[in-house]
Amino acid sequence: MEIGRKLEILADAAKYDASCASSGGTRRDSRSGGLGSTTGSGICHAYTPDGRCISLLKILLTNACQFDCAYCVNRASSNTPRARFTVAEVVELTLGFYRRNAIEGLFLSSGIIRSPDYTMEQMVRVARALREDHGFRGYIHLKTIPDAAPELVADAGRHADRLSINVELPLAASLKRLAPEKDAARIEGAMAALGEGIAAARDAARTARRARPPRFAPAGQSTQMIVGADAADDAAILGTATRLYGTHRLKRVYYSAYSPIPHASTMLPPIAPPLVREHRLYQADWLLRFYGFAADEVLAGGADGMLDLAFDPKTAWALKHRAHFPVDPNRAPREVLLRVPGLGVKSVERILAARRHGPIRAGDLARLGVPIGRALPFLVLPDHRPRALEGAHLRAALLPGTAFAQAAAPAQLSLF
Amino acid sequence: MQVAVVLPGPADFEAWRRTARGLRAAEVPPEQVAWHLAGEGPGLFGGDPPAPARATQFAVPRAFMALAETVIRHNHPERFALLYALLWRVTGDAPTLLDNPAEPLVARARAMASAVRRDAHKMHAFLRFRAVETPDGVRHIAWFEPDHHIERAEAGFFVRRFAQLRWTIVTPRVTLVWDGQTVQAGPGGRKSDLPPEDAMEPLWRAYYVAICNPARLKPGAMRAEMPRKYWRNLPETAEIPRLMAEAPARLRRMAEEAGAAPRHTPQRRPSAHPRANEPPPEA
């Protein structure tokens, strides 16, 4: 099979993994040799019509797989065409695209062939060849096979910037039903081991006296949950995410709206992917990590364990907690400002800086990067008193018609 | 009295700094200075600022220098005057002015700096090289059209990333040539200076098509991050119309195939021949 056809099959097979981040990790460059650099913040080199960025060459080593996970296009019983790259082919594609400045590096995953150890070992061979034979300084993200031997995982962590294991589904019971060969407890055990390895390597690097200790995934670990393939509500999804962030110190949890796949299983309904729900989960995830919200507070904006689809979760929370408002940006502390709809971490910092120089007025807000339409109904300023806060019309008035909302809205296909 | 100054280059920070320093020492207020660029200015009337009758001592906050170094790369013709007005304030009546993001002058300068940073980020992201054989070995050549005067400043990014390659970046105003030791900056070029597509480019376009999920189109989100003005210089964006047009049919096919009979020989681990169901790596 020629390499172009393999690339089509094995990129097509990898696209249901949402992660493409190239951030975090150590800064390095190629002035003393090798190829590539990492800046710490990651670069998106292109965007596809599905709105996702291309930062890494995201491919499977092979899409042949022994497992029969119902949600996966590569499951054993699927009729999808199969292919397998050689180690040299993956290396050649990665370096070739990288030299053209089309990617930040490689995100390599694989179907399970022969055994978890064999599969992991093949993936490690790619990473080792890139690092040791070609001096590759770009980004490498390796998918970790949960049952692979610890030595292989240590090798993977030495060459990779980031490792990840997907929990796949938010509930252990759904995983049992839809992915019979997978086991939630074993997956979490492997995540725990990665978390310990990452923390230990970081501590060792801090306290090292002479020889530098071996690297282990300096950009941390991430995971992915499929949304909409089982009956889990947003409360269950955010509950699992919160637990994983806390227990295993994950860098990111990705939420991937279950999307129709070629040769889909009858166990899953052919529904249009719940893209708005996916978007709201990301926003909620942000509130949990950077805005001081607890999971039950975020969920309080919606009803029956589901987020409000019509509003971002902060606006939804504010609409149900109007007694907390209006907030005075000239007096309120940081954590209160962060709860005002429309105010982000950056605009809050600007407000705190500006008010040291004199009172902030309504006319100053735009210069501080505050979206007036969304924030002003919840603010009180020397020259502005919110009028609609008590009224029943506020919800309708805030319904998003902004450019962002339109850009984020999916072009819904009326197929199903 | 009006003072006309002529700067040698559109983003020559050193020249601007020297000139501004002289004007400030001579206590020439911002409203009396007209800033011009060589070749665009008042010609003969240009020249050095008047020698100060008495040189005033002043200290420039470090934050101002960092901001000014970025803002000077913006393409707005008033950037020199804006920066001098800011300098006048921070070395005069308002030394902490830069700490106040609500101050209109500061907000404008910050917005210009972030436009410059965004342009630089897009150059790092959307510039594509093509490989071409030359008598001296392989050279990587790219064509890019930045909005602002960032070419020289961003050469360092490509040096750090591709130090061991030999590359040329052609832009309308500047051509940067890296020989492994130094970056030579020469006059700008044309898109036709770019070599034809190389062997990797069809593979890259094939990857772009394969990685896009036709079941979840969000073209608005794509355009927000990758505006159309970049499309003409990106090889992969030629695939966008076809991807969009074919998406409904591909989705329809998925719906029809859903629940079709599963593979009659599922890929199970056979006990005797471990490789029986694997495609061989050298297929």
Interface residues (C-beta under 8 A of the other chain):
Chain A: M1 I3 G4 K6 L7 E8 I9 A11 D12 A14 K15 Y16 D29 S30 R31 G33 G34 L35 G36 S37 I43 C44 H45 A46 Y47 T48 P49 D50 G51 R52 C53 I54 L57 K58 T62 A64 C65 Q66 D68 A76 S77 S78 N79 R82 A83 R84 F85 T86 L93 G96 F97 R99 R100 N101 A102 I113 R114 A257 S259 P260 I261 P262 H263 A264 S265 T266 P270 A272 P273 L275 R350 A353 A354 R356 H357 G358 I360 D364 R367 L368 F404 Q406 A407 A408 A409 P410 A411 L413 L415 F416
Chain B: T96 D99 N100 P101 A102 E103 P104 A107 H121 H124 A125 F126 L127 R128 F129 R130 A131 H140 A142 F157 F158 V159 R160 R161 F162 A163 Q164 L165 D198 M200 E201 P202 L203 W204 A206 Y207 Y208 V209 A210 I211 C212 N213 P214 A215 R216 L217 K218 P219 G220 A221 M222 R223 A224 E225 M226 L234 E236 T237 I240 L243 M244 A247 P248 L251 R252 R253 M254 A255 E257 A258 G259 A260 P262 R263 P266 Q267 R268 R269 P274 R275 N277 E278 P279 P280 P281 E282 A283
